[in-house]
Structure formats: structure tokens, C-alpha cells
Amino acid sequence: EQGCDIVVLETGLGGRLDATNAIDSPEAAVITTISYDHIDILGKSLLEIAHEKSGIIKGRCDVVLYPQEQTVETLFDEICGQRAASLHKMDFSSLSPNSFLSASSFDGAIQSFDYGDYKSLEISLLGRHQIKNAAVAVQTIEILRKKGYRISDRDLRAGLKKAKWPGRFEIVNHSPVVVIDGAHNVEGTKALADNLKSYYPHKKITFVCGVLA
């Protein structure tokens, strides 16, 4: 209704029964890491959760898949085959981080990495996992380009560098250092722990936590 050229529509919960599933086949369906989350609704096993997530895969669409456990990848292979969808599995073997940040360089912080033919891509998000997330975005843009969308390398690079994600290892104060992170499942908590160990080694850390249940 607003005449958008393209919409990034984020699934709220699961996928199969989510309100965002009202759309027709998307230009690309992107499935990131699957972990134990909302198990009271989506299921108690990774396969059950993955099956709910697979609901966003529609006939003859392109699917970008973050590396998963083998049983989960097999499930997506089968579903894409049933729906004549093209599955693009992420391969991080060509992903080469050039620089990781130290805690002293967080003002105007930049992480640099190579991915395939792309050299010295830069992101402003912190954490090693964000480099992999950025590679997923680049792969998705490659698919859109093949569909006729004119997205220049310059715009790709600018978009990656400008991207901000409030509440994801966001440093809101420097003296003392205060970090806000919305980690709400096992995978997110592990990423938070890895970041704290990497950026603040041997530092005493005080946690203030809010928990729903």
C-alpha cells in the first residue's frame, strides 16, 4: 500500500502460522540460526521448531539457509524439494575476518572481513557472529541482483557499515562500561558470553538481568 520497492518482513514467531505468512512467495526467504526458543509454542525439538520455521518457504522461491545441524538441513532439503524452492546453503569457508576489535576501540567501532569475491567489507555491529550474519545479507543481495534488482557494490558496503541493532551488544556508556544485550535463548546467551570473554578478558562483570519467566 505504501509503494515500497522492497520490504524486509521479519517473522515474529515461528513462520508457519505467523501473521507475516499472509504474503505470496517472497523474492528470498532467509532462515538464520535455529535454536531452542518459544518451545511452548513451536515444539520441544529442533526438528519441530525447524518445521514451523519452514512455513515461510513457498513455491519456487529462493531460500537462504544459515548452517544448521545435519538433521535440520536434511529437513529443509526435503521441504524445498517438495515446494520447488531453490535452496542456497551458506558456506562460511570463504569468510575471512580481517580484524576483531579490542575493548579500547569501541568508539566508531568497525569490524572488517572478506567474503568470497568481496574484500574488506565493514560492519559497525560488535561480535564475531555478526560477521556471519552480514555474510547472509550479502548472499541474499546476490540473489536479488540475479532477479534484476539494481544494488551496487557501493550501496551494499554502505548498508553493511551503517547497520545498527539496538540492544544487541550495544555499549551505552563507557565510564563505567555498560553493555545492553537482549540475549533471550541459549544461542544468544552463548554469543553474549563469547563477546564478553573476547572484548573484556579477565574483567569482573556485574549483570543486571530481567527475566519474563
N, C-alpha and C positions, 0 to 999 in steps of 0.2 A: 504493500500500500504506500510505502514511503519512497518507492522508486529506487531502492538500493541496487547498486551494481552487483554486489555480492554480500552475503550475510554469513558470519561465523556464528553458528547456532549451537550453543553448548547444552548438552543433555543434562537435565537436572538430577535424575535418579534412574539408574539402570539404562533404559533405552527402549525396550520392547513396549512398555506401557507408559512411557514418559510423554508428556504433552507435546514436546518438541517433535515427536514422531508423526505429527499430522502432515508433515511436508511430503512432497513427492521425492523421487530419487535425487539425492544431493550430487553435486559435482564431485565431491570427495567425502567419504566417511572416514574420520580419523579416530582410531581406538588406541588410547595410550595405555599405560601400565594398569593391569587389573590386580587388585588385592582385596583382602577381606574388608569390606565396607558395606554398611547398611544390610548386614546379614539377616536381620529380622524381616526384611522385605525382599531382597534379591536372592537369598539362598545361603546355605551354610558351607558350600564347597566352591572352589574357584571355578569349576566347570558350570555350576548352576549360575554363578554371578556372570561368567562369560556369556552364557546363553542369553541372559537378559540384556547384556551389553550389545550382543549381536543383532538385536532388534533394529538397530539403525541401518543395517545393511539392506539395501533394496536392489531391485532388479537392475542389472547391468551398470551398477555404479562402481567407482573406483574406491578401494579400501586401503588405507594406510595403517599398518599394524606395527605397533611397538613390540620388540621382542618379548615373548611370553614363555611360560612353562610349556613343554612339548605337548602335553595333553590339550592345553588351551589352544595352541596354534593348530593342532590337528582339527579341533572343532571348527575354527574359523575357515580352515581349508575346505571342510565339508560344506559349511553353510554358504560360502562364496560360490562353490561349485553348483549347489542347488539353485542359487539365485542368479547365476551367470554374471557374478560380480568379479571384477579384476582385483586380485589381492596383491598388494605391494608390501612385502615384509621388510622392515627396516634392518639394514646391515651396518653396524657401527664399526666394522673393521677398517673403514676408510676415515673414521673420525679420529682426529689427532689434536688434542688440546695443546695449544702453544704456550699458554700461561695461565696459572691459577693465582689468585690474589692472596696477599698476606693481609693480616688484620690492620696493618698501618696504611693501607691504600684504599680504604673504602669510600673516601670522598671522590666522587666521579669514577667509581669503580668500573672496570671493564674486564671481561674475560674474552680471550681470543682463541679461535680454533679453526682447523681445516676440516672440510667435509667433502669428499670426492674431489671434483674439479674446483670447488670453491676454496679459496685460500684466505686466511686471516679474516674470517668473519668475526664480528664482535657483538657481545651482548652485555647489557648492564645488570642482568639478574645474577645473583650470587648462588654458588653451589655447583658441584660437578654435574648433578643430574639435569640442571637447566641447559647445559650444553647439548645433552641428548635430546631434550625437548625442542631445542632450537633446530636441531637436525631434522626432526619430524616435520617442523614447519617448512623447512627448505624443501623437503621431499614432496610435501603437499603442493607447494608453489610450482614445482616442476610438473606435476600432474595438471594443474590449472593452465600452465603455459601450453601444454600439448593440446588442451581443449580450446585454445585460441585467446586466452586472457593475456593481455599485454602487461607483464610485470617485469620491469627492468632490473638488472643486477643492482643498479644504484638504489632503487626503491626497496629491493629485498634487504640490502645491507642496512639501509636507514631504518627500516621497520624492525629488524632484529635489535639494533642498537638502542632504539627509542623505547622498546617494550618495557613496561613496568608492571609489577604484580604485587599490589599492596598485600601485606600480611603473609608474604612468603619470604622468610628470612630477611625481613625488612628492618634495617637499622634506623631507629627513630631518634636515637640520642647517642652521643659519643663520649660524654664525660658526666656520669658513667655510661658505659656502653649498654644500650637497651635494644634487644632484638625481639621483634614480634614475628611469630610463625603460627600459622593455622593448621599445623600437622594434626590430623584427626583419625589416622589409621596407622597400622603397623609400618607400612611402607614410608609414609610421610614422616613418622617419628624416627625411623632409621636414617632418613635423609637429613633430618634436623641434627641428629646426633653426629653423623659424619661431618656435617658442616662445622659444628661447634668444635669437634676434635681437630679439624683441618685449619680453621681460622683462628682458634683460640687455644692452642695446645698448652697443657699444664696450667690452665687458668681455673680458678674457683668460679663456679657458675651458680647463681641463685635463680630458681624457677618460680614463676607465679603462674599457676595453671587454673584454667576454668574448664569444667567437665560437665556435660549435659547429664550423663547417667553412668 
